[in-house]
Amino acid sequence: MKGIRWTGVLSIFASSLLMIACSSSAPTGSTQPQSAPAAPAKKEPVLYTGKSCFSMMAGMASRWAPDAQPFHMESELNEESNGHDGKATVWRAMFASPTRRTYKVFTCSGSRLPNEPATGVTAGAETTYGPTVPSLMFQAFLLSSDSDQAYTVAQEKGGAKLIEKNPQQPVAYTLDWNPKEKMLLWVVIYGTSAKDSKGMGVIDAGSGRFLHAAK
C-alpha cells in the first residue's frame, strides 16, 4: 500500500512539473516585443529653374487654349528658397489667348509648405485682359537661356559682391518681352522686388548675353 501511495504521489508531481514546463514555454501576447510604427518619410521640396517650370506651365496652357501665349513669368521667394542658383520652389506665369481675349495665371510648385500652392502645375481663373497685353506676348521658343544661366551671368557682373556681403541675400527673377527692343529679357533682382533691390541684372533670355545693370 505504501508503494502504491508513493507511486501515485510521484505521478502527480511529475504531471505538475510537465504542466509548469509547458505553460512557461508557451508564448504570451503580452510579452511579445512591439515594433514601433515607422515614421513617415519627410518630403523634400523641389527647386526648379524657370525654364523647366515654364515648359510644364506652357503644356497646361495649350490644353486650356491652343493659341495661348505667355506674357510674364516670375519666381517666388519663401522659406525653402532664397533664389540662389536661379532656382525656386514656386514659379508663376501668365498666358493669354488672343481668340478668347482672356488670360490665366499658371503656377508651378515643388513646395512642401502648407501656405504655398500644392505640388504640380495649377491654373487660376480665366480673366479678361487689357489693351496692353497683346504687345507683351511672346513665342515660347524664344526662351533659350534658363534662369540658372542668368544668375551666373549676373553674378559675374557684380552680383557676387552682393552675395558676399549678405550670403542670404534674396534673389528674384522676372521674364518679360520688351516690345521696344523686341527682346525677351531675364531680370535678376537682388532683393524681394525691384523697389527694394540692391541691384538688378538684365540678360537676353535668348542668347544669355548680359545687357546692362539696373537699380
C-alpha positions in Angstrom: 0.0 0.0 0.0 2.8 2.3 0.9 4.4 1.6 -2.5 1.2 2.3 -4.3 0.7 5.6 -2.4 4.2 6.9 -3.2 3.8 5.9 -6.8 0.6 7.9 -7.1 2.3 10.9 -5.4 5.3 10.8 -7.8 2.9 10.5 -10.8 1.0 13.6 -9.7 4.3 15.5 -9.0 5.7 14.6 -12.4 2.5 15.7 -14.1 2.6 19.0 -12.3 6.2 19.6 -13.4 5.2 18.9 -17.0 2.3 21.3 -16.9 4.5 24.0 -15.4 7.2 23.5 -18.1 4.6 23.6 -20.9 3.0 26.8 -19.5 6.3 28.6 -19.1 7.4 27.8 -22.6 4.1 28.8 -24.3 4.4 32.3 -25.9 2.2 35.0 -24.5 1.0 38.1 -26.4 1.8 40.5 -23.5 5.5 39.6 -23.5 6.0 39.9 -27.3 8.1 43.0 -28.2 6.0 45.6 -30.1 7.8 47.2 -33.1 7.2 51.0 -33.3 5.5 52.2 -36.4 7.9 53.7 -39.0 7.9 57.5 -39.1 6.6 58.8 -42.4 9.4 60.0 -44.7 9.7 63.8 -44.9 9.0 65.0 -48.4 11.7 67.4 -49.5 10.8 70.5 -51.7 11.7 70.5 -55.4 13.7 73.5 -56.7 13.1 74.3 -60.3 14.8 76.6 -62.8 12.5 79.0 -64.6 12.7 77.2 -68.0 11.8 73.8 -66.5 8.7 75.2 -64.8 7.9 77.3 -67.9 7.7 74.1 -70.1 5.2 72.4 -67.7 3.0 75.5 -67.5 3.1 76.0 -71.3 1.8 72.5 -71.7 -1.2 73.1 -69.4 -1.8 76.4 -71.1 -2.0 74.9 -74.5 -4.6 72.4 -73.3 -6.7 75.3 -72.0 -6.3 77.3 -75.2 -4.4 76.1 -78.3 -3.4 79.7 -79.1 -2.2 80.5 -75.6 0.9 82.7 -75.5 3.0 83.7 -72.4 3.5 87.3 -71.5 5.1 87.3 -68.0 6.8 84.9 -65.6 8.2 85.4 -62.1 9.8 83.4 -59.3 8.6 83.4 -55.7 10.7 83.7 -52.5 9.9 81.6 -49.5 11.5 79.7 -46.6 12.6 76.9 -49.0 14.5 79.0 -51.5 16.2 82.4 -51.5 16.5 82.3 -55.3 20.2 81.5 -55.4 21.5 79.5 -58.5 18.4 80.5 -60.5 16.1 78.2 -58.7 12.8 78.5 -56.7 10.1 76.1 -55.4 7.3 78.3 -56.9 7.1 80.0 -60.3 4.1 81.8 -61.8 3.4 82.6 -65.5 0.6 84.4 -67.3 -0.7 83.0 -70.6 -3.2 84.8 -72.8 -5.5 83.6 -75.5 -5.9 86.1 -78.4 -9.1 84.4 -79.6 -10.7 84.4 -76.2 -9.2 87.8 -75.2 -8.6 86.3 -71.7 -5.6 85.1 -69.7 -4.9 82.7 -66.9 -2.2 82.6 -64.2 -0.5 79.2 -64.0 1.6 78.1 -61.0 4.3 75.5 -61.0 5.2 74.4 -57.4 7.6 72.0 -55.8 6.9 73.4 -52.4 6.1 71.4 -49.3 5.0 74.4 -47.2 1.3 74.4 -46.1 0.7 78.0 -47.1 2.2 77.5 -50.7 0.4 76.1 -53.8 0.1 72.3 -54.0 2.9 70.4 -55.7 2.5 70.3 -59.5 1.0 72.7 -62.0 -2.3 74.5 -61.4 -4.3 77.2 -63.1 -6.2 80.2 -61.9 -9.4 81.7 -63.1 -9.9 82.9 -66.6 -9.8 86.7 -66.7 -10.3 89.3 -69.5 -7.1 91.1 -70.4 -6.5 94.7 -71.0 -5.2 96.5 -74.2 -1.5 96.4 -73.3 -1.3 92.6 -73.0 -1.1 91.7 -76.8 2.1 93.8 -77.1 3.7 91.8 -74.3 3.0 88.3 -75.6 5.9 86.3 -76.9 6.6 82.9 -78.6 7.7 80.2 -76.1 10.6 79.1 -78.3 12.4 82.4 -77.7 13.2 81.3 -74.2 16.6 79.6 -74.8 18.7 80.7 -71.8 17.5 79.4 -68.4 17.3 81.3 -65.1 20.4 79.5 -63.6 22.4 80.8 -66.6 21.0 84.3 -66.0 22.0 84.0 -62.3 25.6 83.0 -63.3 25.9 86.0 -65.7 24.5 88.4 -63.1 26.9 87.1 -60.5 29.9 87.7 -62.8 28.7 91.3 -63.4 28.6 92.4 -59.7 26.0 90.1 -58.1 28.7 88.0 -56.4 29.8 91.0 -54.3 26.2 91.4 -53.0 26.0 87.8 -52.0 29.4 88.1 -50.3 28.1 90.9 -48.2 24.9 89.0 -47.4 25.0 85.2 -48.0 21.2 85.1 -47.5 20.6 87.9 -50.0 17.2 87.0 -51.7 17.3 86.9 -55.5 14.1 87.1 -57.6 13.5 86.6 -61.3 11.2 88.0 -63.9 10.8 87.1 -67.6 9.2 89.6 -69.9 9.1 90.7 -73.6 10.4 94.2 -74.3 8.4 95.4 -77.2 10.7 98.4 -77.9 13.9 96.3 -78.0 12.0 93.3 -79.4 13.8 91.1 -76.9 12.9 88.5 -74.3 14.6 89.6 -71.0 15.5 87.9 -67.8 15.8 90.4 -64.9 17.8 89.1 -62.0 16.7 91.1 -58.9 18.9 91.2 -55.8 16.0 91.8 -53.4 12.4 90.8 -52.8 11.2 93.1 -55.6 12.5 95.8 -58.0 11.6 98.5 -55.5 13.9 97.2 -52.7 16.6 95.7 -54.8 20.3 96.2 -54.1 20.8 95.9 -57.9 19.5 94.2 -61.0 21.0 92.5 -64.0 19.2 92.4 -67.3 20.0 89.4 -69.5 19.0 88.4 -73.0 16.8 85.3 -72.5 17.6 84.1 -76.0 21.4 84.3 -76.1 22.2 84.5 -72.4 24.2 87.7 -73.0 24.4 90.3 -70.3 22.8 93.6 -71.4 23.1 96.1 -68.6 22.7 96.6 -64.8 19.8 98.5 -63.3 18.6 99.8 -60.0 
